[in-house]
Amino acid sequence: MSARPLPPIRREYVVPLAPPGAPPSSVSAARPAPLRRALRHGWLRKALLLLLLASLWEALARWQDNALLLPTALQTARAFAAGVASGELPGYVAASLAVLVQGYALGVAGALLLTSLAIGSRIGRDLLETLSAMCNPLPAIALLPLALLWFGLGRASLVFVLVHSVMWPLALNAYAGFGSVPETLRMAGRNVGLNGARLVFHVMIPAALPAVLAGLKIGWAFAWRTLIAAELVFGTTSGKGGLGWYIFQSRNELDTDKVFAGLAAVIAIGLLVEGLVFQTLERMTVRRWGMQRQAPGTSG
């Protein structure tokens, strides 16, 4: 038998001792710096990113030196504050959100109905695949002329285009989520006595919830931007509208700072809905259940 080779000889080194009263080097090295601990909070990181973008905007606007084309961030902030203080901007925002909630709710209901039919029968699956292939590539704003012709100059026209923008992405995501539920989970549910509606609510829906939440977020984004675009046209036709009409009217009056204030309101509402609604739902469901991975060293 050949002799077993000897293990490699490790080099010796000296670790200097810490002075009396100082914490051990291993403990101090493991403890992150205060700035690094603060940056673990998601809201603080996002606030720093927004501050950086606002600083770049301010520098670019001052270099451009043309408030008609590009007002500074401070001018936009003053216009935004003045609109909020006068109650003008909150009124337009409330008008837009009232239409948005109605159209979004109807779109979610229609998407869940189509998904239920697609899961329950082959005809329903063919119906969803055919309708989504036909209607999903069709821009919702392209249906606004037909909506005005069918429903007139009222809220129903806006609700119609919102339902179209929400229904198809949500239905496709939900159907894909239910279709990707592993068969082992279904078998495990049946082994513990779950059948019918109990199997759906206790196994199928929790397993498909990440895809459903993704569809809800995509549908919300589509509905919000479709509403603003539709109000740009709808407001000029009916003489009234929401936040999109406020932006269009400010552009006609050459109040560029108010135009940017309206756009800032659109962005702020999007951030609030994302942070307060969808992230809360994810934190209470899929993250709590361990179904969504979070980056290490982060929170929020």
Number of C-alpha atoms within 10 A of each C-alpha: 3 4 5 6 6 6 6 6 6 6 5 5 6 5 6 7 9 10 8 7 6 9 11 12 13 8 9 11 10 8 11 11 11 8 8 11 12 13 17 15 14 13 13 13 15 12 11 13 12 12 12 12 13 15 15 13 17 18 14 15 17 15 10 13 13 11 14 10 13 19 23 24 22 14 18 21 16 15 21 21 14 15 17 14 11 10 11 12 22 16 14 19 19 13 14 21 16 12 18 22 16 16 26 24 16 19 27 21 16 19 26 19 14 25 23 18 18 19 15 11 11 11 12 17 18 13 16 23 17 12 13 17 12 10 14 17 9 13 14 23 21 11 17 19 13 14 19 18 11 11 13 13 17 14 16 17 21 27 23 20 24 32 24 27 30 32 29 26 23 28 29 21 24 27 26 15 21 21 13 13 16 11 10 9 14 17 14 13 18 15 10 9 10 17 15 8 10 13 19 16 13 13 20 21 17 17 22 20 19 20 20 24 20 18 25 22 19 16 25 25 17 19 26 22 17 23 27 23 17 24 24 20 18 25 19 13 12 12 11 16 24 25 27 28 24 25 22 20 18 18 15 11 10 13 18 21 25 27 24 23 27 26 19 15 17 17 11 12 15 15 12 12 15 16 14 10 12 16 16 14 15 18 14 11 16 18 16 11 12 10 14 13 8 11 7 7 10 13 11 13
